[in-house]
């Protein structure tokens, strides 16, 4: 290491520091989202409101869904935004029965049932 020039050693030290910083940043950005899934908690089931939107949520590089479903989380007033395929023979209401897994950091949707009536 001492045989290399001073600037070359500085470049190597900066590259190592950047790699360590990037690795730690990646871990601390992803880790809280993963804790929500593996944190031991209980499930809640309740009735809440939902909205059908056009267009739906983004599908990444593949554009957007044609229709979306926004389900309200009562505890933190956050909307779960999901893709949905609408059926023309069904009249959609405004209520849904939702099953949510709650943690101190946040919650995520595990199951839902829409209250609908046929046309």
Secondary structure as GFF3:
##gff-version 3
##sequence-region A 1 119
A	DSSP	alpha_helix	6	38	.	.	.	ID=ss1
A	DSSP	beta_strand	43	53	.	.	.	ID=ss2
A	DSSP	three_ten_helix	60	62	.	.	.	ID=ss3
A	DSSP	beta_strand	67	73	.	.	.	ID=ss4
A	DSSP	beta_strand	78	84	.	.	.	ID=ss5
A	DSSP	beta_strand	90	102	.	.	.	ID=ss6
A	DSSP	beta_strand	107	118	.	.	.	ID=ss7
###
